Amino acid sequence: MIDGVGIDLVNVEEFKFLVSDKFILKYFSKEEQNLDLARLAGRFAARETLFKAMKDQNKFKIKDIEITLNAKPQFIFKNVMADFFAQYRVHLSISNLTDYAI
């Protein structure tokens, strides 16, 4: 059974105006922080997508999500999110183009 679906499209050119040291520290894991702008935009879109698909976003922190690319993109959940998502299978796809990430 599918419990929620989300999608997010990020314009990379506009995204760069959001990016600052504070923004990167707030939203991305240490492993993600050195990625190029397009890949950061893709991971930001993935986080937004997850929150759109969830029913009760207020219980969770976006910083408790890490995204890895071991063979395929995958969410790694931490803290309360890890406990909550242990009961679910979460699928993720990310595409990064020059102008957009989804």
Biotite code that builds the C-alpha atoms (Angstrom):
import biotite.structure as struc

atoms = struc.array([
    struc.Atom([0.000, 0.000, 0.000], chain_id="A", res_id=1, res_name="MET", atom_name="CA", element="C"),
    struc.Atom([1.285, 3.469, -0.836], chain_id="A", res_id=2, res_name="ILE", atom_name="CA", element="C"),
    struc.Atom([0.909, 5.822, 2.099], chain_id="A", res_id=3, res_name="ASP", atom_name="CA", element="C"),
    struc.Atom([2.139, 9.042, 0.476], chain_id="A", res_id=4, res_name="GLY", atom_name="CA", element="C"),
    struc.Atom([3.725, 10.411, -2.686], chain_id="A", res_id=5, res_name="VAL", atom_name="CA", element="C"),
    struc.Atom([5.606, 13.650, -3.194], chain_id="A", res_id=6, res_name="GLY", atom_name="CA", element="C"),
    struc.Atom([7.545, 15.451, -5.897], chain_id="A", res_id=7, res_name="ILE", atom_name="CA", element="C"),
    struc.Atom([9.580, 18.640, -5.948], chain_id="A", res_id=8, res_name="ASP", atom_name="CA", element="C"),
    struc.Atom([11.263, 20.550, -8.761], chain_id="A", res_id=9, res_name="LEU", atom_name="CA", element="C"),
    struc.Atom([14.114, 22.949, -7.956], chain_id="A", res_id=10, res_name="VAL", atom_name="CA", element="C"),
    struc.Atom([15.414, 25.590, -10.331], chain_id="A", res_id=11, res_name="ASN", atom_name="CA", element="C"),
    struc.Atom([19.182, 25.412, -9.765], chain_id="A", res_id=12, res_name="VAL", atom_name="CA", element="C"),
    struc.Atom([19.740, 29.055, -10.703], chain_id="A", res_id=13, res_name="GLU", atom_name="CA", element="C"),
    struc.Atom([17.178, 30.236, -8.133], chain_id="A", res_id=14, res_name="GLU", atom_name="CA", element="C"),
    struc.Atom([18.359, 27.681, -5.566], chain_id="A", res_id=15, res_name="PHE", atom_name="CA", element="C"),
    struc.Atom([21.824, 29.217, -5.469], chain_id="A", res_id=16, res_name="LYS", atom_name="CA", element="C"),
    struc.Atom([20.300, 32.349, -3.901], chain_id="A", res_id=17, res_name="PHE", atom_name="CA", element="C"),
    struc.Atom([19.109, 30.234, -0.935], chain_id="A", res_id=18, res_name="LEU", atom_name="CA", element="C"),
    struc.Atom([22.478, 28.602, -0.392], chain_id="A", res_id=19, res_name="VAL", atom_name="CA", element="C"),
    struc.Atom([24.601, 30.012, 2.391], chain_id="A", res_id=20, res_name="SER", atom_name="CA", element="C"),
    struc.Atom([26.819, 28.396, 5.009], chain_id="A", res_id=21, res_name="ASP", atom_name="CA", element="C"),
    struc.Atom([23.928, 28.525, 7.506], chain_id="A", res_id=22, res_name="LYS", atom_name="CA", element="C"),
    struc.Atom([21.512, 26.962, 4.980], chain_id="A", res_id=23, res_name="PHE", atom_name="CA", element="C"),
    struc.Atom([23.938, 24.143, 4.154], chain_id="A", res_id=24, res_name="ILE", atom_name="CA", element="C"),
    struc.Atom([24.542, 23.373, 7.838], chain_id="A", res_id=25, res_name="LEU", atom_name="CA", element="C"),
    struc.Atom([20.788, 23.350, 8.497], chain_id="A", res_id=26, res_name="LYS", atom_name="CA", element="C"),
    struc.Atom([19.732, 21.044, 5.665], chain_id="A", res_id=27, res_name="TYR", atom_name="CA", element="C"),
    struc.Atom([22.636, 18.796, 4.726], chain_id="A", res_id=28, res_name="PHE", atom_name="CA", element="C"),
    struc.Atom([24.766, 16.138, 6.414], chain_id="A", res_id=29, res_name="SER", atom_name="CA", element="C"),
    struc.Atom([28.534, 16.525, 6.587], chain_id="A", res_id=30, res_name="LYS", atom_name="CA", element="C"),
    struc.Atom([28.866, 14.034, 3.741], chain_id="A", res_id=31, res_name="GLU", atom_name="CA", element="C"),
    struc.Atom([26.565, 16.112, 1.517], chain_id="A", res_id=32, res_name="GLU", atom_name="CA", element="C"),
    struc.Atom([27.900, 19.585, 2.318], chain_id="A", res_id=33, res_name="GLN", atom_name="CA", element="C"),
    struc.Atom([30.701, 19.527, -0.276], chain_id="A", res_id=34, res_name="ASN", atom_name="CA", element="C"),
    struc.Atom([28.520, 18.562, -3.238], chain_id="A", res_id=35, res_name="LEU", atom_name="CA", element="C"),
    struc.Atom([28.157, 20.877, -6.203], chain_id="A", res_id=36, res_name="ASP", atom_name="CA", element="C"),
    struc.Atom([25.127, 23.153, -6.480], chain_id="A", res_id=37, res_name="LEU", atom_name="CA", element="C"),
    struc.Atom([23.088, 20.905, -8.806], chain_id="A", res_id=38, res_name="ALA", atom_name="CA", element="C"),
    struc.Atom([23.518, 17.880, -6.543], chain_id="A", res_id=39, res_name="ARG", atom_name="CA", element="C"),
    struc.Atom([22.641, 19.928, -3.455], chain_id="A", res_id=40, res_name="LEU", atom_name="CA", element="C"),
    struc.Atom([19.505, 21.091, -5.286], chain_id="A", res_id=41, res_name="ALA", atom_name="CA", element="C"),
    struc.Atom([18.587, 17.463, -6.026], chain_id="A", res_id=42, res_name="GLY", atom_name="CA", element="C"),
    struc.Atom([19.002, 16.451, -2.411], chain_id="A", res_id=43, res_name="ARG", atom_name="CA", element="C"),
    struc.Atom([17.022, 19.469, -1.245], chain_id="A", res_id=44, res_name="PHE", atom_name="CA", element="C"),
    struc.Atom([14.216, 18.503, -3.657], chain_id="A", res_id=45, res_name="ALA", atom_name="CA", element="C"),
    struc.Atom([14.302, 14.947, -2.270], chain_id="A", res_id=46, res_name="ALA", atom_name="CA", element="C"),
    struc.Atom([13.898, 16.221, 1.305], chain_id="A", res_id=47, res_name="ARG", atom_name="CA", element="C"),
    struc.Atom([11.034, 18.496, 0.287], chain_id="A", res_id=48, res_name="GLU", atom_name="CA", element="C"),
    struc.Atom([9.424, 15.595, -1.543], chain_id="A", res_id=49, res_name="THR", atom_name="CA", element="C"),
    struc.Atom([9.578, 13.398, 1.532], chain_id="A", res_id=50, res_name="LEU", atom_name="CA", element="C"),
    struc.Atom([8.006, 16.068, 3.711], chain_id="A", res_id=51, res_name="PHE", atom_name="CA", element="C"),
    struc.Atom([5.240, 16.615, 1.158], chain_id="A", res_id=52, res_name="LYS", atom_name="CA", element="C"),
    struc.Atom([4.449, 12.897, 1.241], chain_id="A", res_id=53, res_name="ALA", atom_name="CA", element="C"),
    struc.Atom([4.303, 12.722, 5.040], chain_id="A", res_id=54, res_name="MET", atom_name="CA", element="C"),
    struc.Atom([1.180, 13.319, 7.076], chain_id="A", res_id=55, res_name="LYS", atom_name="CA", element="C"),
    struc.Atom([2.771, 14.758, 10.210], chain_id="A", res_id=56, res_name="ASP", atom_name="CA", element="C"),
    struc.Atom([5.872, 16.713, 9.234], chain_id="A", res_id=57, res_name="GLN", atom_name="CA", element="C"),
    struc.Atom([5.981, 18.721, 12.459], chain_id="A", res_id=58, res_name="ASN", atom_name="CA", element="C"),
    struc.Atom([7.361, 15.771, 14.470], chain_id="A", res_id=59, res_name="LYS", atom_name="CA", element="C"),
    struc.Atom([10.519, 15.606, 12.375], chain_id="A", res_id=60, res_name="PHE", atom_name="CA", element="C"),
    struc.Atom([13.613, 17.651, 11.569], chain_id="A", res_id=61, res_name="LYS", atom_name="CA", element="C"),
    struc.Atom([14.845, 17.923, 8.005], chain_id="A", res_id=62, res_name="ILE", atom_name="CA", element="C"),
    struc.Atom([18.420, 17.624, 9.321], chain_id="A", res_id=63, res_name="LYS", atom_name="CA", element="C"),
    struc.Atom([17.618, 14.035, 10.362], chain_id="A", res_id=64, res_name="ASP", atom_name="CA", element="C"),
    struc.Atom([17.675, 12.995, 6.707], chain_id="A", res_id=65, res_name="ILE", atom_name="CA", element="C"),
    struc.Atom([20.786, 12.099, 4.767], chain_id="A", res_id=66, res_name="GLU", atom_name="CA", element="C"),
    struc.Atom([20.776, 11.004, 1.143], chain_id="A", res_id=67, res_name="ILE", atom_name="CA", element="C"),
    struc.Atom([23.389, 8.616, -0.194], chain_id="A", res_id=68, res_name="THR", atom_name="CA", element="C"),
    struc.Atom([24.066, 7.298, -3.665], chain_id="A", res_id=69, res_name="LEU", atom_name="CA", element="C"),
    struc.Atom([25.250, 3.732, -3.051], chain_id="A", res_id=70, res_name="ASN", atom_name="CA", element="C"),
    struc.Atom([24.217, 2.156, -6.342], chain_id="A", res_id=71, res_name="ALA", atom_name="CA", element="C"),
    struc.Atom([20.905, 4.053, -6.085], chain_id="A", res_id=72, res_name="LYS", atom_name="CA", element="C"),
    struc.Atom([19.702, 7.124, -4.177], chain_id="A", res_id=73, res_name="PRO", atom_name="CA", element="C"),
    struc.Atom([18.584, 6.254, -0.704], chain_id="A", res_id=74, res_name="GLN", atom_name="CA", element="C"),
    struc.Atom([17.343, 8.070, 2.395], chain_id="A", res_id=75, res_name="PHE", atom_name="CA", element="C"),
    struc.Atom([19.173, 7.475, 5.663], chain_id="A", res_id=76, res_name="ILE", atom_name="CA", element="C"),
    struc.Atom([17.023, 8.497, 8.606], chain_id="A", res_id=77, res_name="PHE", atom_name="CA", element="C"),
    struc.Atom([18.331, 9.496, 12.016], chain_id="A", res_id=78, res_name="LYS", atom_name="CA", element="C"),
    struc.Atom([16.854, 9.968, 15.495], chain_id="A", res_id=79, res_name="ASN", atom_name="CA", element="C"),
    struc.Atom([13.027, 9.989, 15.665], chain_id="A", res_id=80, res_name="VAL", atom_name="CA", element="C"),
    struc.Atom([12.785, 9.690, 11.884], chain_id="A", res_id=81, res_name="MET", atom_name="CA", element="C"),
    struc.Atom([14.717, 6.399, 11.960], chain_id="A", res_id=82, res_name="ALA", atom_name="CA", element="C"),
    struc.Atom([12.213, 4.915, 14.392], chain_id="A", res_id=83, res_name="ASP", atom_name="CA", element="C"),
    struc.Atom([9.228, 6.188, 12.438], chain_id="A", res_id=84, res_name="PHE", atom_name="CA", element="C"),
    struc.Atom([10.433, 5.069, 9.000], chain_id="A", res_id=85, res_name="PHE", atom_name="CA", element="C"),
    struc.Atom([11.535, 1.615, 10.193], chain_id="A", res_id=86, res_name="ALA", atom_name="CA", element="C"),
    struc.Atom([7.989, 0.479, 9.372], chain_id="A", res_id=87, res_name="GLN", atom_name="CA", element="C"),
    struc.Atom([8.025, 1.823, 5.798], chain_id="A", res_id=88, res_name="TYR", atom_name="CA", element="C"),
    struc.Atom([9.773, 1.190, 2.506], chain_id="A", res_id=89, res_name="ARG", atom_name="CA", element="C"),
    struc.Atom([10.710, 4.544, 1.034], chain_id="A", res_id=90, res_name="VAL", atom_name="CA", element="C"),
    struc.Atom([11.661, 4.827, -2.630], chain_id="A", res_id=91, res_name="HIS", atom_name="CA", element="C"),
    struc.Atom([13.691, 7.709, -4.024], chain_id="A", res_id=92, res_name="LEU", atom_name="CA", element="C"),
    struc.Atom([14.721, 8.917, -7.444], chain_id="A", res_id=93, res_name="SER", atom_name="CA", element="C"),
    struc.Atom([16.753, 12.068, -8.111], chain_id="A", res_id=94, res_name="ILE", atom_name="CA", element="C"),
    struc.Atom([17.561, 13.724, -11.440], chain_id="A", res_id=95, res_name="SER", atom_name="CA", element="C"),
    struc.Atom([19.977, 16.602, -11.799], chain_id="A", res_id=96, res_name="ASN", atom_name="CA", element="C"),
    struc.Atom([20.039, 18.625, -14.976], chain_id="A", res_id=97, res_name="LEU", atom_name="CA", element="C"),
    struc.Atom([21.905, 21.853, -15.674], chain_id="A", res_id=98, res_name="THR", atom_name="CA", element="C"),
    struc.Atom([18.895, 24.032, -14.865], chain_id="A", res_id=99, res_name="ASP", atom_name="CA", element="C"),
    struc.Atom([16.654, 21.801, -12.726], chain_id="A", res_id=100, res_name="TYR", atom_name="CA", element="C"),
    struc.Atom([16.766, 19.083, -10.101], chain_id="A", res_id=101, res_name="ALA", atom_name="CA", element="C"),
    struc.Atom([13.859, 16.800, -9.305], chain_id="A", res_id=102, res_name="ILE", atom_name="CA", element="C"),
])
